[in-house]
Amino acid sequence: MPRFALVLALLTALAACTSAPSAPAPAPTSSSTQPPQQQVYVSIGDSYATGFGPGGTAESFAQIVAKQSGLKLINLACNGATSADLATKPACGSDAGGKTQLDAAVEALRGAKAGLVTVVIGGNDLAPCALSQEPLQCATRTVADIKTNVAGTLTRLREAAPDVKIVGLTYPDVFLGAWVNPSFPNGKNLATLSVSMFQNFNSEITAEYGRFGAKFADVTRATGGYGALTELTQDPKYGRIPASVAKVCTLTYFCDRTDVHPTPAGHQAIADAVTAAGR
């Protein structure tokens, strides 16, 4: 090879070795890439889940839980629902599709990545017992029916999503408010009886949820319902009354409106109890 050609070849090779490396080609992108699917929260039950109250529908504990946990809420609950209604009457809300609450919940669990299910039911079953001549006997019979219906509900939910987190919940002991509510001539007796009624209901229903690996939020306890009626406090409206009565007057509308639904503070307290139970 002539000397000039050899020198030119060496210079070319040297330049190739010392030049900056070329930038790597960008990774191929796929137009089919989708963002992660948001987990859903399926809520079934009664007006406690819908947020119904004396002023209309407002933010419910279910909405608060969904917001705080970052889950997409599918709320199938209906005002006035009983435990039997879950499997027999049409669900409510935009996701119902004409199905019962239970059927719609099963469909939602099978078709999405589920993070949570809550069940709040039984209050409308028990409500007539407050006016019964034998409230404790009425409650005992009613709780047996609620347990049967809840067991049927949980069986199907577990079949649809064996590993989903299920939280059942109870209610504030609203009947403590009868202590100060003039609509009840025997209000103090009813308030006293209600403590035993809620203790029995909660212990029975807790065990039923536990059989299916579900958590239980004892809202009665979280809202002060088991406190001794001899423990008094000074209430700005009702004077010196049991502390548990004063608390239920703050968290529900029962004391002054005879309405069993939670106030905004009540819904927040329930949401906190659900979140704590689900941990």
C-alpha positions in Angstrom: 0.0 0.0 0.0 1.5 3.5 -0.8 2.6 5.4 2.2 0.0 8.2 1.8 -2.8 5.7 1.7 -1.5 3.9 4.7 -1.3 7.1 6.8 -4.8 8.1 5.7 -6.2 4.7 6.8 -4.5 5.0 10.2 -5.8 8.5 10.8 -9.3 7.4 9.9 -9.1 4.4 12.3 -7.8 6.7 15.1 -10.6 9.2 14.6 -13.2 6.4 14.8 -11.7 5.3 18.2 -11.6 8.7 19.8 -14.9 10.2 18.6 -17.8 10.5 21.0 -20.1 7.5 21.0 -23.4 7.9 19.2 -26.5 8.3 21.3 -28.4 5.0 21.8 -31.5 4.6 19.8 -34.7 5.4 21.8 -36.5 2.4 23.2 -39.5 1.5 21.1 -42.8 2.7 22.4 -46.1 0.8 22.2 -49.3 2.7 21.6 -51.0 -0.2 23.4 -49.4 0.6 26.8 -52.1 1.4 29.4 -51.8 3.0 32.8 -52.2 0.6 35.8 -55.9 -0.2 36.5 -57.3 1.6 39.5 -58.5 -0.7 42.3 -62.2 -0.5 43.0 -64.1 -0.3 46.3 -67.5 -2.0 46.3 -70.0 -0.6 48.8 -73.2 -2.4 49.6 -75.8 -1.8 52.3 -78.3 0.9 53.3 -78.6 4.6 53.7 -75.5 4.9 55.9 -73.5 4.1 52.7 -75.5 6.4 50.5 -75.1 9.4 52.7 -78.8 10.0 53.1 -79.9 12.3 55.9 -82.6 14.8 57.0 -81.2 17.4 54.6 -80.9 15.1 51.6 -77.9 13.1 50.4 -74.4 14.2 51.4 -71.0 12.7 51.6 -71.1 9.3 53.1 -68.5 7.3 55.0 -68.0 5.2 51.8 -67.1 8.3 49.8 -64.6 9.4 52.5 -63.0 5.9 52.6 -62.7 5.9 48.8 -61.1 9.3 48.8 -58.7 8.6 51.6 -57.6 5.2 50.1 -57.4 6.2 46.4 -59.9 3.6 45.4 -62.7 3.9 42.7 -66.0 3.7 44.5 -68.8 1.5 43.2 -71.6 2.3 45.6 -74.6 -0.1 45.2 -76.3 0.7 48.5 -80.0 1.7 48.8 -81.8 3.8 51.3 -84.0 1.6 53.5 -82.3 -1.7 52.5 -82.6 -4.7 54.9 -80.3 -7.7 55.0 -82.8 -9.7 52.9 -82.9 -6.9 50.2 -79.3 -7.4 49.3 -80.1 -10.5 47.3 -83.7 -9.7 46.3 -84.2 -6.1 45.4 -82.5 -3.9 42.7 -79.4 -2.1 43.7 -79.1 1.7 43.5 -76.6 4.0 42.0 -75.2 4.4 38.5 -73.4 1.1 38.5 -76.4 -1.1 39.5 -77.5 -2.1 36.0 -80.8 -3.4 37.2 -79.2 -6.1 39.3 -79.6 -6.8 43.0 -76.9 -5.3 45.2 -75.3 -8.8 45.6 -75.4 -9.7 41.9 -74.0 -6.3 40.9 -71.3 -6.6 43.6 -70.3 -10.0 42.3 -70.1 -8.8 38.8 -67.9 -5.8 39.8 -65.6 -8.1 41.8 -65.1 -10.4 38.9 -64.5 -7.7 36.3 -62.1 -5.4 38.2 -59.2 -5.4 40.5 -60.9 -5.1 43.9 -59.2 -3.5 46.9 -62.1 -3.3 49.4 -65.7 -4.3 50.0 -67.8 -2.9 52.8 -71.2 -4.2 54.0 -73.4 -2.0 56.3 -76.7 -3.8 56.9 -79.1 -4.7 59.6 -80.2 -1.4 61.0 -83.5 -1.4 59.1 -84.1 -5.0 60.2 -83.7 -4.0 63.9 -85.5 -0.6 63.8 -89.0 -2.0 64.5 -87.7 -3.7 67.6 -87.2 -0.2 69.3 -91.0 0.1 69.3 -91.8 -3.5 70.2 -93.3 -4.4 73.6 -90.4 -6.9 74.0 -87.5 -5.2 72.3 -84.8 -7.6 73.4 -86.8 -10.7 72.3 -87.5 -9.0 69.0 -83.9 -8.2 68.5 -82.8 -11.7 69.3 -85.1 -13.1 66.6 -84.1 -10.4 64.1 -80.4 -10.9 64.6 -80.8 -14.6 63.7 -82.3 -13.6 60.4 -79.6 -11.0 59.8 -76.9 -13.6 60.4 -78.5 -15.9 57.9 -78.7 -13.2 55.2 -75.2 -11.9 55.9 -73.8 -15.4 55.6 -75.4 -15.8 52.2 -74.0 -12.5 51.1 -70.5 -13.2 52.3 -70.5 -16.7 50.7 -71.1 -15.2 47.2 -68.6 -12.3 47.7 -65.9 -14.8 48.7 -66.6 -17.0 45.7 -66.2 -14.0 43.4 -63.1 -12.6 45.1 -61.5 -15.1 47.6 -58.8 -12.7 48.7 -60.5 -9.3 48.7 -60.6 -7.3 51.9 -64.1 -7.3 53.3 -65.1 -5.0 56.2 -68.5 -5.4 57.8 -69.7 -2.6 60.0 -72.3 -1.8 62.6 -74.0 1.5 63.7 -73.9 4.1 66.4 -76.3 3.2 69.1 -78.7 5.9 68.0 -81.4 4.8 70.5 -79.2 6.3 73.3 -80.6 9.6 72.0 -84.0 8.6 73.3 -82.6 9.6 76.7 -83.1 13.3 75.7 -85.6 13.0 72.8 -89.1 14.1 74.0 -90.7 11.8 71.3 -90.0 8.9 73.6 -91.9 9.0 77.0 -89.9 6.0 78.1 -86.7 7.3 76.6 -84.4 6.5 79.4 -85.6 2.9 79.5 -85.2 2.5 75.8 -81.7 4.0 75.9 -80.7 1.6 78.7 -82.1 -1.4 76.8 -80.4 -0.4 73.6 -77.0 -0.9 75.2 -77.7 -4.6 75.6 -79.4 -4.8 72.2 -76.4 -3.4 70.4 -73.9 -5.5 72.4 -75.8 -8.7 71.5 -76.1 -7.7 67.8 -72.5 -6.7 67.5 -71.1 -9.8 69.1 -73.3 -12.1 67.0 -72.6 -10.3 63.7 -68.9 -9.9 64.4 -68.6 -13.7 64.7 -70.5 -14.1 61.4 -68.1 -11.9 59.5 -65.2 -13.6 61.1 -66.3 -17.0 59.7 -65.6 -15.6 56.2 -62.3 -14.0 57.0 -63.8 -10.6 57.0 -62.9 -7.7 59.3 -65.4 -5.9 61.4 -65.7 -2.2 62.3 -67.5 -1.9 65.6 -68.9 1.6 65.0 -70.9 1.3 68.2 -67.7 1.2 70.2 -66.0 3.8 68.0 -68.9 6.2 68.7 -68.9 5.7 72.5 -71.9 3.4 72.6 -70.8 1.0 75.4 -70.0 3.7 77.9 -71.7 3.4 81.3 -74.8 5.6 81.5 -73.7 6.7 85.0 -70.7 8.6 83.4 -72.1 12.1 83.0 -71.0 15.1 81.1 -72.3 18.7 80.6 -74.0 19.1 77.2 -74.6 22.6 76.0 -78.1 21.8 74.8 -79.3 19.0 77.1 -77.5 19.8 80.3 -75.9 17.0 82.4 -76.5 13.8 80.6 -74.6 10.5 80.1 -71.4 11.0 78.0 -72.4 8.3 75.6 -75.7 10.0 75.0 -74.0 13.4 74.4 -71.7 11.7 71.8 -74.5 10.1 69.9 -76.2 13.5 69.8 -73.1 14.9 68.1 -72.6 12.1 65.6 -76.2 11.5 64.6 -79.4 13.4 64.1 -81.5 11.2 66.5 -81.6 13.4 69.6 -83.3 16.4 68.1 -84.8 15.1 64.9 -85.4 11.5 65.6 -83.4 10.7 62.5 -81.0 7.7 62.7 -78.5 9.0 60.1 -75.0 10.3 60.9 -74.0 13.9 60.8 -70.8 14.8 58.8 -68.8 14.2 61.9 -70.5 10.8 62.3 -69.7 9.7 58.8 -66.0 10.7 59.4 -66.0 8.7 62.6 -67.4 5.7 60.7 -64.9 6.1 57.9 -62.1 6.1 60.5 -63.4 3.0 62.1 -63.6 1.2 58.7 -60.1 2.3 57.8 -58.7 1.1 61.1 -60.5 -2.3 60.9 -59.2 -2.8 57.4 -55.5 -2.4 58.3 
